[in-house]
Amino acid sequence: MGEDKLELTQQVEAALEEIRPYLKGDGGDISLVEITDDFVVKVRLEGSCDGCPLSMQTLKGGVEMVVKKSVPQIVEVIAVDN
């Protein structure tokens, strides 16, 4: 799964780049932590997004939607702490 994983990572990073300007506009950011073998994307919410009461809504309604649209094999996007 080496090359496939690399390609998948690049596709997910590109999708996160689409969302990043909106997060940065509110003083936040997002970084990719890992893509699991069962196609779950783990991200870290940063800046003002970390601990924000609306972060789960942003994650599911924004980030996950964009990632799954760009990379259909992704099953879920979840936030992890450091």
Protein Blocks (a to p, Z undefined) as FASTA:
>chain_A
ZZmmmmmmmmmmmmmmmmmmmmmmnopacddfbdcfkopacdddehjlnopaklmmmmmm
mmmmmmmmmmmmbmbdcddeZZ
